Amino acid sequence: MEHLPQLDDGPRTILVVEDEPLVRLVIAEALRDQRFRVVEAATAEEALLALAAGLSVDLVFTDVRMPGALDGLAFARRLKRERPDLPVLITSGHLDRLESGETTAFISKPYVLSDAVARISAMLDSER
């Protein structure tokens, strides 16, 4: 059977990793309003389990400070090693910016929802 290229016209999938339920709900709903498919995780470990189970995502949006063995920075670094083509956007209310040498995108909290959604859209558009 001939392998045909997959058309890239369906909804893009965003994995939102945020331990604060209200913050996670608000950004997830804002993304859904823009026709993204959203998968939510409360910890990096939960996100890694979903990815290991075969979840296919187009971008990961993760907080830095979360409970568990991995914080958002360690999670993002692991994703960059294991899936270097997967865009990751980090957010934090405790950092003004990432350390020099970090190649992951960053947006500080509190962010304007429309700015976060626009940043995610721009990152995905640059991947096409």
Backbone as XML, in Angstrom:
<?xml version="1.0"?>
<chain id="A" units="angstrom">
  <residue number="1" name="MET">
    <atom name="N" x="0.837" y="-1.181" z="0.000"/>
    <atom name="CA" x="0.000" y="0.000" z="0.000"/>
    <atom name="C" x="0.885" y="1.247" z="0.000"/>
  </residue>
  <residue number="2" name="GLU">
    <atom name="N" x="0.561" y="2.163" z="-0.850"/>
    <atom name="CA" x="1.338" y="3.395" z="-0.950"/>
    <atom name="C" x="1.063" y="4.295" z="0.252"/>
  </residue>
  <residue number="3" name="HIS">
    <atom name="N" x="2.118" y="4.869" z="0.809"/>
    <atom name="CA" x="1.969" y="5.784" z="1.943"/>
    <atom name="C" x="1.735" y="7.187" z="1.402"/>
  </residue>
  <residue number="4" name="LEU">
    <atom name="N" x="0.611" y="7.768" z="1.770"/>
    <atom name="CA" x="0.293" y="9.123" z="1.337"/>
    <atom name="C" x="0.638" y="10.111" z="2.442"/>
  </residue>
  <residue number="5" name="PRO">
    <atom name="N" x="1.106" y="11.285" z="2.076"/>
    <atom name="CA" x="1.391" y="12.271" z="3.115"/>
    <atom name="C" x="0.105" y="12.674" z="3.824"/>
  </residue>
  <residue number="6" name="GLN">
    <atom name="N" x="0.224" y="12.909" z="5.117"/>
    <atom name="CA" x="-0.934" y="13.313" z="5.897"/>
    <atom name="C" x="-1.187" y="14.796" z="5.688"/>
  </residue>
  <residue number="7" name="LEU">
    <atom name="N" x="-2.442" y="15.134" z="5.424"/>
    <atom name="CA" x="-2.799" y="16.537" z="5.280"/>
    <atom name="C" x="-2.751" y="17.197" z="6.651"/>
  </residue>
  <residue number="8" name="ASP">
    <atom name="N" x="-2.267" y="18.409" z="6.683"/>
    <atom name="CA" x="-2.089" y="19.114" z="7.946"/>
    <atom name="C" x="-3.152" y="20.196" z="8.102"/>
  </residue>
  <residue number="9" name="ASP">
    <atom name="N" x="-4.428" y="19.803" z="7.947"/>
    <atom name="CA" x="-5.475" y="20.812" z="8.035"/>
    <atom name="C" x="-6.425" y="20.585" z="9.206"/>
  </residue>
  <residue number="10" name="GLY">
    <atom name="N" x="-6.125" y="19.619" z="10.062"/>
    <atom name="CA" x="-6.967" y="19.363" z="11.226"/>
    <atom name="C" x="-6.547" y="20.231" z="12.395"/>
  </residue>
  <residue number="11" name="PRO">
    <atom name="N" x="-7.288" y="20.123" z="13.490"/>
    <atom name="CA" x="-6.919" y="20.921" z="14.664"/>
    <atom name="C" x="-5.573" y="20.481" z="15.235"/>
  </residue>
  <residue number="12" name="ARG">
    <atom name="N" x="-4.803" y="21.436" z="15.653"/>
    <atom name="CA" x="-3.506" y="21.154" z="16.266"/>
    <atom name="C" x="-3.731" y="20.825" z="17.739"/>
  </residue>
  <residue number="13" name="THR">
    <atom name="N" x="-2.909" y="19.943" z="18.284"/>
    <atom name="CA" x="-3.073" y="19.489" z="19.663"/>
    <atom name="C" x="-2.030" y="20.135" z="20.564"/>
  </residue>
  <residue number="14" name="ILE">
    <atom name="N" x="-2.516" y="20.746" z="21.641"/>
    <atom name="CA" x="-1.661" y="21.402" z="22.621"/>
    <atom name="C" x="-1.758" y="20.631" z="23.929"/>
  </residue>
  <residue number="15" name="LEU">
    <atom name="N" x="-0.623" y="20.292" z="24.508"/>
    <atom name="CA" x="-0.575" y="19.678" z="25.829"/>
    <atom name="C" x="-0.295" y="20.791" z="26.834"/>
  </residue>
  <residue number="16" name="VAL">
    <atom name="N" x="-1.273" y="21.071" z="27.686"/>
    <atom name="CA" x="-1.146" y="22.107" z="28.710"/>
    <atom name="C" x="-0.798" y="21.425" z="30.032"/>
  </residue>
  <residue number="17" name="VAL">
    <atom name="N" x="0.367" y="21.771" z="30.578"/>
    <atom name="CA" x="0.838" y="21.168" z="31.826"/>
    <atom name="C" x="0.899" y="22.275" z="32.876"/>
  </residue>
  <residue number="18" name="GLU">
    <atom name="N" x="-0.049" y="22.226" z="33.797"/>
    <atom name="CA" x="-0.210" y="23.291" z="34.798"/>
    <atom name="C" x="-0.858" y="22.689" z="36.033"/>
  </residue>
  <residue number="19" name="ASP">
    <atom name="N" x="-0.237" y="22.889" z="37.193"/>
    <atom name="CA" x="-0.777" y="22.289" z="38.419"/>
    <atom name="C" x="-1.936" y="23.070" z="39.027"/>
  </residue>
  <residue number="20" name="GLU">
    <atom name="N" x="-2.067" y="24.339" z="38.721"/>
    <atom name="CA" x="-3.174" y="25.143" z="39.245"/>
    <atom name="C" x="-4.411" y="24.913" z="38.381"/>
  </residue>
  <residue number="21" name="PRO">
    <atom name="N" x="-5.440" y="24.239" z="38.923"/>
    <atom name="CA" x="-6.602" y="23.863" z="38.109"/>
    <atom name="C" x="-7.283" y="25.037" z="37.408"/>
  </residue>
  <residue number="22" name="LEU">
    <atom name="N" x="-7.446" y="26.164" z="38.086"/>
    <atom name="CA" x="-8.128" y="27.295" z="37.472"/>
    <atom name="C" x="-7.310" y="27.886" z="36.329"/>
  </residue>
  <residue number="23" name="VAL">
    <atom name="N" x="-6.010" y="28.025" z="36.531"/>
    <atom name="CA" x="-5.135" y="28.547" z="35.475"/>
    <atom name="C" x="-5.161" y="27.602" z="34.276"/>
  </residue>
  <residue number="24" name="ARG">
    <atom name="N" x="-5.077" y="26.298" z="34.548"/>
    <atom name="CA" x="-5.113" y="25.296" z="33.475"/>
    <atom name="C" x="-6.430" y="25.371" z="32.709"/>
  </residue>
  <residue number="25" name="LEU">
    <atom name="N" x="-7.537" y="25.479" z="33.426"/>
    <atom name="CA" x="-8.854" y="25.559" z="32.794"/>
    <atom name="C" x="-8.976" y="26.787" z="31.900"/>
  </residue>
  <residue number="26" name="VAL">
    <atom name="N" x="-8.527" y="27.927" z="32.391"/>
    <atom name="CA" x="-8.670" y="29.179" z="31.641"/>
    <atom name="C" x="-7.865" y="29.143" z="30.345"/>
  </residue>
  <residue number="27" name="ILE">
    <atom name="N" x="-6.597" y="28.729" z="30.400"/>
    <atom name="CA" x="-5.801" y="28.688" z="29.167"/>
    <atom name="C" x="-6.309" y="27.599" z="28.236"/>
  </residue>
  <residue number="28" name="ALA">
    <atom name="N" x="-6.732" y="26.475" z="28.786"/>
    <atom name="CA" x="-7.258" y="25.397" z="27.943"/>
    <atom name="C" x="-8.510" y="25.855" z="27.202"/>
  </residue>
  <residue number="29" name="GLU">
    <atom name="N" x="-9.401" y="26.546" z="27.888"/>
    <atom name="CA" x="-10.624" y="27.034" z="27.237"/>
    <atom name="C" x="-10.311" y="28.097" z="26.189"/>
  </residue>
  <residue number="30" name="ALA">
    <atom name="N" x="-9.355" y="28.974" z="26.472"/>
    <atom name="CA" x="-8.962" y="29.989" z="25.486"/>
    <atom name="C" x="-8.418" y="29.326" z="24.224"/>
  </residue>
  <residue number="31" name="LEU">
    <atom name="N" x="-7.644" y="28.268" z="24.388"/>
    <atom name="CA" x="-7.105" y="27.542" z="23.233"/>
    <atom name="C" x="-8.217" y="26.805" z="22.486"/>
  </residue>
  <residue number="32" name="ARG">
    <atom name="N" x="-9.131" y="26.188" z="23.225"/>
    <atom name="CA" x="-10.255" y="25.500" z="22.570"/>
    <atom name="C" x="-11.118" y="26.487" z="21.788"/>
  </residue>
  <residue number="33" name="ASP">
    <atom name="N" x="-11.288" y="27.693" z="22.331"/>
    <atom name="CA" x="-12.056" y="28.723" z="21.625"/>
    <atom name="C" x="-11.427" y="29.064" z="20.280"/>
  </residue>
  <residue number="34" name="GLN">
    <atom name="N" x="-10.126" y="28.848" z="20.161"/>
    <atom name="CA" x="-9.421" y="29.107" z="18.901"/>
    <atom name="C" x="-9.264" y="27.834" z="18.074"/>
  </residue>
  <residue number="35" name="ARG">
    <atom name="N" x="-10.034" y="26.829" z="18.408"/>
    <atom name="CA" x="-10.133" y="25.565" z="17.665"/>
    <atom name="C" x="-8.920" y="24.654" z="17.810"/>
  </residue>
  <residue number="36" name="PHE">
    <atom name="N" x="-8.161" y="24.833" z="18.888"/>
    <atom name="CA" x="-7.106" y="23.879" z="19.180"/>
    <atom name="C" x="-7.714" y="22.708" z="19.940"/>
  </residue>
  <residue number="37" name="ARG">
    <atom name="N" x="-7.137" y="21.541" z="19.766"/>
    <atom name="CA" x="-7.469" y="20.394" z="20.611"/>
    <atom name="C" x="-6.525" y="20.498" z="21.803"/>
  </residue>
  <residue number="38" name="VAL">
    <atom name="N" x="-7.057" y="20.369" z="23.015"/>
    <atom name="CA" x="-6.246" y="20.558" z="24.218"/>
    <atom name="C" x="-6.297" y="19.310" z="25.082"/>
  </residue>
  <residue number="39" name="VAL">
    <atom name="N" x="-5.124" y="18.882" z="25.519"/>
    <atom name="CA" x="-4.998" y="17.805" z="26.490"/>
    <atom name="C" x="-4.370" y="18.437" z="27.727"/>
  </residue>
  <residue number="40" name="GLU">
    <atom name="N" x="-4.954" y="18.163" z="28.893"/>
    <atom name="CA" x="-4.492" y="18.783" z="30.128"/>
    <atom name="C" x="-3.780" y="17.777" z="31.023"/>
  </residue>
  <residue number="41" name="ALA">
    <atom name="N" x="-2.735" y="18.257" z="31.693"/>
    <atom name="CA" x="-2.013" y="17.456" z="32.687"/>
    <atom name="C" x="-1.673" y="18.362" z="33.863"/>
  </residue>
  <residue number="42" name="ALA">
    <atom name="N" x="-1.725" y="17.804" z="35.074"/>
    <atom name="CA" x="-1.453" y="18.586" z="36.280"/>
    <atom name="C" x="0.015" y="18.547" z="36.693"/>
  </residue>
  <residue number="43" name="THR">
    <atom name="N" x="0.766" y="17.572" z="36.182"/>
    <atom name="CA" x="2.189" y="17.446" z="36.520"/>
    <atom name="C" x="2.971" y="17.015" z="35.287"/>
  </residue>
  <residue number="44" name="ALA">
    <atom name="N" x="4.279" y="17.198" z="35.357"/>
    <atom name="CA" x="5.138" y="16.741" z="34.266"/>
    <atom name="C" x="5.078" y="15.224" z="34.137"/>
  </residue>
  <residue number="45" name="GLU">
    <atom name="N" x="5.003" y="14.533" z="35.268"/>
    <atom name="CA" x="4.928" y="13.071" z="35.235"/>
    <atom name="C" x="3.667" y="12.601" z="34.517"/>
  </residue>
  <residue number="46" name="GLU">
    <atom name="N" x="2.536" y="13.261" z="34.798"/>
    <atom name="CA" x="1.278" y="12.928" z="34.127"/>
    <atom name="C" x="1.397" y="13.166" z="32.619"/>
  </residue>
  <residue number="47" name="ALA">
    <atom name="N" x="2.037" y="14.254" z="32.243"/>
    <atom name="CA" x="2.238" y="14.564" z="30.828"/>
    <atom name="C" x="3.131" y="13.520" z="30.162"/>
  </residue>
  <residue number="48" name="LEU">
    <atom name="N" x="4.206" y="13.129" z="30.834"/>
    <atom name="CA" x="5.110" y="12.121" z="30.275"/>
    <atom name="C" x="4.413" y="10.777" z="30.094"/>
  </residue>
  <residue number="49" name="LEU">
    <atom name="N" x="3.557" y="10.412" z="31.041"/>
    <atom name="CA" x="2.794" y="9.160" z="30.904"/>
    <atom name="C" x="1.886" y="9.207" z="29.682"/>
  </residue>
  <residue number="50" name="ALA">
    <atom name="N" x="1.230" y="10.331" z="29.471"/>
    <atom name="CA" x="0.351" y="10.473" z="28.305"/>
    <atom name="C" x="1.154" y="10.381" z="27.009"/>
  </residue>
  <residue number="51" name="LEU">
    <atom name="N" x="2.301" y="11.034" z="26.969"/>
    <atom name="CA" x="3.148" y="10.980" z="25.775"/>
    <atom name="C" x="3.682" y="9.571" z="25.545"/>
  </residue>
  <residue number="52" name="ALA">
    <atom name="N" x="4.081" y="8.895" z="26.620"/>
    <atom name="CA" x="4.589" y="7.525" z="26.503"/>
    <atom name="C" x="3.503" y="6.563" z="26.035"/>
  </residue>
  <residue number="53" name="ALA">
    <atom name="N" x="2.248" y="6.885" z="26.350"/>
    <atom name="CA" x="1.123" y="6.045" z="25.935"/>
    <atom name="C" x="0.724" y="6.301" z="24.485"/>
  </residue>
  <residue number="54" name="GLY">
    <atom name="N" x="1.423" y="7.229" z="23.823"/>
    <atom name="CA" x="1.171" y="7.456" z="22.407"/>
    <atom name="C" x="0.455" y="8.745" z="22.066"/>
  </residue>
  <residue number="55" name="LEU">
    <atom name="N" x="0.228" y="9.607" z="23.052"/>
    <atom name="CA" x="-0.404" y="10.888" z="22.766"/>
    <atom name="C" x="0.466" y="11.670" z="21.788"/>
  </residue>
  <residue number="56" name="SER">
    <atom name="N" x="-0.143" y="12.132" z="20.713"/>
    <atom name="CA" x="0.562" y="12.933" z="19.722"/>
    <atom name="C" x="0.169" y="14.397" z="19.918"/>
  </residue>
  <residue number="57" name="VAL">
    <atom name="N" x="1.156" y="15.249" z="20.133"/>
    <atom name="CA" x="0.880" y="16.669" z="20.340"/>
    <atom name="C" x="1.733" y="17.505" z="19.398"/>
  </residue>
  <residue number="58" name="ASP">
    <atom name="N" x="1.263" y="18.718" z="19.149"/>
    <atom name="CA" x="1.980" y="19.638" z="18.271"/>
    <atom name="C" x="2.795" y="20.669" z="19.040"/>
  </residue>
  <residue number="59" name="LEU">
    <atom name="N" x="2.431" y="20.879" z="20.322"/>
    <atom name="CA" x="3.139" y="21.851" z="21.148"/>
    <atom name="C" x="2.832" y="21.547" z="22.608"/>
  </residue>
  <residue number="60" name="VAL">
    <atom name="N" x="3.810" y="21.810" z="23.478"/>
    <atom name="CA" x="3.625" y="21.672" z="24.923"/>
    <atom name="C" x="3.733" y="23.060" z="25.543"/>
  </residue>
  <residue number="61" name="PHE">
    <atom name="N" x="2.745" y="23.395" z="26.370"/>
    <atom name="CA" x="2.719" y="24.649" z="27.123"/>
    <atom name="C" x="2.783" y="24.276" z="28.595"/>
  </residue>
  <residue number="62" name="THR">
    <atom name="N" x="3.897" y="24.578" z="29.258"/>
    <atom name="CA" x="4.101" y="24.093" z="30.625"/>
    <atom name="C" x="4.509" y="25.186" z="31.600"/>
  </residue>
  <residue number="63" name="ASP">
    <atom name="N" x="3.985" y="25.060" z="32.803"/>
    <atom name="CA" x="4.399" y="25.905" z="33.913"/>
    <atom name="C" x="5.754" y="25.407" z="34.411"/>
  </residue>
  <residue number="64" name="VAL">
    <atom name="N" x="6.448" y="26.240" z="35.186"/>
    <atom name="CA" x="7.737" y="25.837" z="35.748"/>
    <atom name="C" x="7.557" y="25.139" z="37.087"/>
  </residue>
  <residue number="65" name="ARG">
    <atom name="N" x="6.921" y="25.811" z="38.022"/>
    <atom name="CA" x="6.783" y="25.253" z="39.377"/>
    <atom name="C" x="5.573" y="24.336" z="39.453"/>
  </residue>
  <residue number="66" name="MET">
    <atom name="N" x="5.866" y="23.057" z="39.640"/>
    <atom name="CA" x="4.816" y="22.046" z="39.756"/>
    <atom name="C" x="5.261" y="20.999" z="40.761"/>
  </residue>
  <residue number="67" name="PRO">
    <atom name="N" x="4.295" y="20.329" z="41.385"/>
    <atom name="CA" x="4.665" y="19.248" z="42.297"/>
    <atom name="C" x="5.230" y="18.060" z="41.522"/>
  </residue>
  <residue number="68" name="GLY">
    <atom name="N" x="5.947" y="17.211" z="42.221"/>
    <atom name="CA" x="6.493" y="16.020" z="41.582"/>
    <atom name="C" x="7.994" y="16.101" z="41.428"/>
  </residue>
  <residue number="69" name="ALA">
    <atom name="N" x="8.548" y="15.058" z="40.857"/>
    <atom name="CA" x="9.998" y="14.951" z="40.707"/>
    <atom name="C" x="10.552" y="15.892" z="39.646"/>
  </residue>
  <residue number="70" name="LEU">
    <atom name="N" x="9.739" y="16.226" z="38.643"/>
    <atom name="CA" x="10.191" y="17.093" z="37.549"/>
    <atom name="C" x="9.471" y="18.427" z="37.597"/>
  </residue>
  <residue number="71" name="ASP">
    <atom name="N" x="10.223" y="19.516" z="37.569"/>
    <atom name="CA" x="9.576" y="20.806" z="37.375"/>
    <atom name="C" x="9.472" y="21.064" z="35.873"/>
  </residue>
  <residue number="72" name="GLY">
    <atom name="N" x="8.881" y="22.174" z="35.503"/>
    <atom name="CA" x="8.668" y="22.465" z="34.094"/>
    <atom name="C" x="9.945" y="22.617" z="33.288"/>
  </residue>
  <residue number="73" name="LEU">
    <atom name="N" x="10.995" y="23.162" z="33.907"/>
    <atom name="CA" x="12.264" y="23.310" z="33.186"/>
    <atom name="C" x="12.889" y="21.957" z="32.886"/>
  </residue>
  <residue number="74" name="ALA">
    <atom name="N" x="12.914" y="21.077" z="33.886"/>
    <atom name="CA" x="13.472" y="19.737" z="33.671"/>
    <atom name="C" x="12.634" y="18.971" z="32.653"/>
  </residue>
  <residue number="75" name="PHE">
    <atom name="N" x="11.328" y="19.141" z="32.715"/>
    <atom name="CA" x="10.416" y="18.512" z="31.759"/>
    <atom name="C" x="10.712" y="19.006" z="30.343"/>
  </residue>
  <residue number="76" name="ALA">
    <atom name="N" x="10.852" y="20.317" z="30.181"/>
    <atom name="CA" x="11.137" y="20.888" z="28.862"/>
    <atom name="C" x="12.481" y="20.406" z="28.327"/>
  </residue>
  <residue number="77" name="ARG">
    <atom name="N" x="13.488" y="20.343" z="29.194"/>
    <atom name="CA" x="14.806" y="19.851" z="28.759"/>
    <atom name="C" x="14.722" y="18.397" z="28.309"/>
  </residue>
  <residue number="78" name="ARG">
    <atom name="N" x="13.965" y="17.603" z="29.054"/>
    <atom name="CA" x="13.800" y="16.192" z="28.677"/>
    <atom name="C" x="13.098" y="16.079" z="27.324"/>
  </residue>
  <residue number="79" name="LEU">
    <atom name="N" x="12.056" y="16.874" z="27.126"/>
    <atom name="CA" x="11.365" y="16.846" z="25.835"/>
    <atom name="C" x="12.298" y="17.259" z="24.703"/>
  </residue>
  <residue number="80" name="LYS">
    <atom name="N" x="13.128" y="18.263" z="24.935"/>
    <atom name="CA" x="14.060" y="18.719" z="23.889"/>
    <atom name="C" x="15.061" y="17.625" z="23.522"/>
  </residue>
  <residue number="81" name="ARG">
    <atom name="N" x="15.464" y="16.811" z="24.513"/>
    <atom name="CA" x="16.372" y="15.692" z="24.230"/>
    <atom name="C" x="15.647" y="14.581" z="23.472"/>
  </residue>
  <residue number="82" name="GLU">
    <atom name="N" x="14.452" y="14.235" z="23.940"/>
    <atom name="CA" x="13.733" y="13.090" z="23.389"/>
    <atom name="C" x="12.935" y="13.414" z="22.129"/>
  </residue>
  <residue number="83" name="ARG">
    <atom name="N" x="12.472" y="14.640" z="22.019"/>
    <atom name="CA" x="11.652" y="15.067" z="20.874"/>
    <atom name="C" x="12.094" y="16.468" z="20.449"/>
  </residue>
  <residue number="84" name="PRO">
    <atom name="N" x="13.257" y="16.576" z="19.844"/>
    <atom name="CA" x="13.813" y="17.902" z="19.558"/>
    <atom name="C" x="12.960" y="18.771" z="18.633"/>
  </residue>
  <residue number="85" name="ASP">
    <atom name="N" x="12.078" y="18.167" z="17.852"/>
    <atom name="CA" x="11.240" y="18.956" z="16.949"/>
    <atom name="C" x="9.936" y="19.421" z="17.586"/>
  </residue>
  <residue number="86" name="LEU">
    <atom name="N" x="9.663" y="19.014" z="18.820"/>
    <atom name="CA" x="8.420" y="19.383" z="19.490"/>
    <atom name="C" x="8.568" y="20.762" z="20.135"/>
  </residue>
  <residue number="87" name="PRO">
    <atom name="N" x="7.773" y="21.745" z="19.697"/>
    <atom name="CA" x="7.859" y="23.071" z="20.312"/>
    <atom name="C" x="7.365" y="23.045" z="21.758"/>
  </residue>
  <residue number="88" name="VAL">
    <atom name="N" x="8.080" y="23.765" z="22.617"/>
    <atom name="CA" x="7.717" y="23.866" z="24.028"/>
    <atom name="C" x="7.713" y="25.345" z="24.405"/>
  </residue>
  <residue number="89" name="LEU">
    <atom name="N" x="6.625" y="25.770" z="25.041"/>
    <atom name="CA" x="6.518" y="27.134" z="25.565"/>
    <atom name="C" x="6.398" y="27.031" z="27.082"/>
  </residue>
  <residue number="90" name="ILE">
    <atom name="N" x="7.339" y="27.640" z="27.781"/>
    <atom name="CA" x="7.373" y="27.615" z="29.242"/>
    <atom name="C" x="6.763" y="28.905" z="29.777"/>
  </residue>
  <residue number="91" name="THR">
    <atom name="N" x="6.030" y="28.778" z="30.887"/>
    <atom name="CA" x="5.482" y="29.951" z="31.559"/>
    <atom name="C" x="5.800" y="29.886" z="33.046"/>
  </residue>
  <residue number="92" name="SER">
    <atom name="N" x="5.969" y="31.056" z="33.649"/>
    <atom name="CA" x="6.234" y="31.101" z="35.089"/>
    <atom name="C" x="5.955" y="32.489" z="35.629"/>
  </residue>
  <residue number="93" name="GLY">
    <atom name="N" x="5.466" y="32.513" z="36.850"/>
    <atom name="CA" x="5.326" y="33.766" z="37.565"/>
    <atom name="C" x="6.512" y="34.018" z="38.477"/>
  </residue>
  <residue number="94" name="HIS">
    <atom name="N" x="7.456" y="33.090" z="38.478"/>
    <atom name="CA" x="8.606" y="33.172" z="39.381"/>
    <atom name="C" x="9.912" y="33.477" z="38.651"/>
  </residue>
  <residue number="95" name="LEU">
    <atom name="N" x="9.875" y="33.492" z="37.348"/>
    <atom name="CA" x="11.055" y="33.824" z="36.539"/>
    <atom name="C" x="10.700" y="34.982" z="35.621"/>
  </residue>
  <residue number="96" name="ASP">
    <atom name="N" x="11.654" y="35.875" z="35.394"/>
    <atom name="CA" x="11.438" y="36.944" z="34.423"/>
    <atom name="C" x="11.797" y="36.484" z="33.018"/>
  </residue>
  <residue number="97" name="ARG">
    <atom name="N" x="12.744" y="35.565" z="32.966"/>
    <atom name="CA" x="13.208" y="35.025" z="31.688"/>
    <atom name="C" x="13.962" y="33.739" z="31.981"/>
  </residue>
  <residue number="98" name="LEU">
    <atom name="N" x="14.258" y="33.001" z="30.942"/>
    <atom name="CA" x="15.053" y="31.787" z="31.099"/>
    <atom name="C" x="16.527" y="32.152" z="31.094"/>
  </residue>
  <residue number="99" name="GLU">
    <atom name="N" x="17.336" y="31.282" z="31.657"/>
    <atom name="CA" x="18.779" y="31.510" z="31.665"/>
    <atom name="C" x="19.313" y="31.490" z="30.241"/>
  </residue>
  <residue number="100" name="SER">
    <atom name="N" x="20.399" y="32.211" z="30.021"/>
    <atom name="CA" x="21.002" y="32.187" z="28.697"/>
    <atom name="C" x="21.407" y="30.755" z="28.373"/>
  </residue>
  <residue number="101" name="GLY">
    <atom name="N" x="21.265" y="30.397" z="27.139"/>
    <atom name="CA" x="21.564" y="29.031" z="26.728"/>
    <atom name="C" x="20.317" y="28.179" z="26.597"/>
  </residue>
  <residue number="102" name="GLU">
    <atom name="N" x="19.224" y="28.592" z="27.243"/>
    <atom name="CA" x="17.961" y="27.855" z="27.098"/>
    <atom name="C" x="17.401" y="28.146" z="25.712"/>
  </residue>
  <residue number="103" name="THR">
    <atom name="N" x="16.986" y="27.101" z="25.034"/>
    <atom name="CA" x="16.462" y="27.272" z="23.680"/>
    <atom name="C" x="14.940" y="27.219" z="23.640"/>
  </residue>
  <residue number="104" name="THR">
    <atom name="N" x="14.319" y="27.064" z="24.790"/>
    <atom name="CA" x="12.876" y="26.953" z="24.861"/>
    <atom name="C" x="12.250" y="28.340" z="24.947"/>
  </residue>
  <residue number="105" name="ALA">
    <atom name="N" x="11.093" y="28.504" z="24.327"/>
    <atom name="CA" x="10.377" y="29.778" z="24.369"/>
    <atom name="C" x="9.792" y="29.999" z="25.766"/>
  </residue>
  <residue number="106" name="PHE">
    <atom name="N" x="9.599" y="31.272" z="26.129"/>
    <atom name="CA" x="9.146" y="31.620" z="27.474"/>
    <atom name="C" x="8.150" y="32.769" z="27.420"/>
  </residue>
  <residue number="107" name="ILE">
    <atom name="N" x="7.120" y="32.686" z="28.278"/>
    <atom name="CA" x="6.184" y="33.793" z="28.485"/>
    <atom name="C" x="5.946" y="33.892" z="29.991"/>
  </residue>
  <residue number="108" name="SER">
    <atom name="N" x="6.065" y="35.104" z="30.534"/>
    <atom name="CA" x="5.935" y="35.249" z="31.989"/>
    <atom name="C" x="4.473" y="35.375" z="32.405"/>
  </residue>
  <residue number="109" name="LYS">
    <atom name="N" x="4.210" y="34.921" z="33.632"/>
    <atom name="CA" x="2.891" y="35.077" z="34.249"/>
    <atom name="C" x="2.913" y="36.350" z="35.085"/>
  </residue>
  <residue number="110" name="PRO">
    <atom name="N" x="1.821" y="37.012" z="35.210"/>
    <atom name="CA" x="0.564" y="36.696" z="34.539"/>
    <atom name="C" x="0.633" y="37.131" z="33.077"/>
  </residue>
  <residue number="111" name="TYR">
    <atom name="N" x="0.127" y="36.293" z="32.215"/>
    <atom name="CA" x="0.103" y="36.627" z="30.799"/>
    <atom name="C" x="-1.324" y="36.996" z="30.400"/>
  </residue>
  <residue number="112" name="VAL">
    <atom name="N" x="-1.419" y="37.776" z="29.345"/>
    <atom name="CA" x="-2.718" y="38.078" z="28.745"/>
    <atom name="C" x="-3.075" y="36.863" z="27.900"/>
  </residue>
  <residue number="113" name="LEU">
    <atom name="N" x="-4.275" y="36.332" z="28.095"/>
    <atom name="CA" x="-4.662" y="35.111" z="27.379"/>
    <atom name="C" x="-4.455" y="35.228" z="25.878"/>
  </residue>
  <residue number="114" name="SER">
    <atom name="N" x="-4.879" y="36.351" z="25.311"/>
    <atom name="CA" x="-4.745" y="36.508" z="23.858"/>
    <atom name="C" x="-3.278" y="36.502" z="23.438"/>
  </residue>
  <residue number="115" name="ASP">
    <atom name="N" x="-2.391" y="37.028" z="24.282"/>
    <atom name="CA" x="-0.953" y="37.003" z="23.973"/>
    <atom name="C" x="-0.411" y="35.577" z="24.005"/>
  </residue>
  <residue number="116" name="ALA">
    <atom name="N" x="-0.831" y="34.799" z="25.004"/>
    <atom name="CA" x="-0.375" y="33.407" z="25.099"/>
    <atom name="C" x="-0.866" y="32.597" z="23.906"/>
  </residue>
  <residue number="117" name="VAL">
    <atom name="N" x="-2.136" y="32.772" z="23.545"/>
    <atom name="CA" x="-2.695" y="32.046" z="22.398"/>
    <atom name="C" x="-1.993" y="32.472" z="21.109"/>
  </residue>
  <residue number="118" name="ALA">
    <atom name="N" x="-1.734" y="33.769" z="20.963"/>
    <atom name="CA" x="-1.033" y="34.258" z="19.767"/>
    <atom name="C" x="0.382" y="33.696" z="19.699"/>
  </residue>
  <residue number="119" name="ARG">
    <atom name="N" x="1.053" y="33.615" z="20.831"/>
    <atom name="CA" x="2.417" y="33.068" z="20.864"/>
    <atom name="C" x="2.416" y="31.599" z="20.457"/>
  </residue>
  <residue number="120" name="ILE">
    <atom name="N" x="1.457" y="30.835" z="20.985"/>
    <atom name="CA" x="1.335" y="29.422" z="20.629"/>
    <atom name="C" x="1.050" y="29.277" z="19.142"/>
  </residue>
  <residue number="121" name="SER">
    <atom name="N" x="0.129" y="30.080" z="18.630"/>
    <atom name="CA" x="-0.197" y="30.035" z="17.196"/>
    <atom name="C" x="1.019" y="30.350" z="16.344"/>
  </residue>
  <residue number="122" name="ALA">
    <atom name="N" x="1.773" y="31.370" z="16.739"/>
    <atom name="CA" x="2.967" y="31.756" z="15.978"/>
    <atom name="C" x="4.011" y="30.646" z="15.994"/>
  </residue>
  <residue number="123" name="MET">
    <atom name="N" x="4.187" y="30.013" z="17.141"/>
    <atom name="CA" x="5.155" y="28.911" z="17.224"/>
    <atom name="C" x="4.737" y="27.762" z="16.317"/>
  </residue>
  <residue number="124" name="LEU">
    <atom name="N" x="3.456" y="27.460" z="16.282"/>
    <atom name="CA" x="2.974" y="26.377" z="15.420"/>
    <atom name="C" x="3.081" y="26.752" z="13.952"/>
  </residue>
  <residue number="125" name="ASP">
    <atom name="N" x="2.776" y="28.010" z="13.630"/>
    <atom name="CA" x="2.880" y="28.457" z="12.239"/>
    <atom name="C" x="4.316" y="28.380" z="11.740"/>
  </residue>
  <residue number="126" name="SER">
    <atom name="N" x="5.278" y="28.648" z="12.610"/>
    <atom name="CA" x="6.682" y="28.591" z="12.195"/>
    <atom name="C" x="7.154" y="27.159" z="11.989"/>
  </residue>
  <residue number="127" name="GLU">
    <atom name="N" x="6.411" y="26.189" z="12.530"/>
    <atom name="CA" x="6.757" y="24.771" z="12.379"/>
    <atom name="C" x="6.243" y="24.188" z="11.070"/>
  </residue>
  <residue number="128" name="ARG">
    <atom name="N" x="5.290" y="24.831" z="10.444"/>
    <atom name="CA" x="4.668" y="24.275" z="9.226"/>
    <atom name="C" x="5.585" y="24.347" z="8.050"/>
  </residue>
</chain>
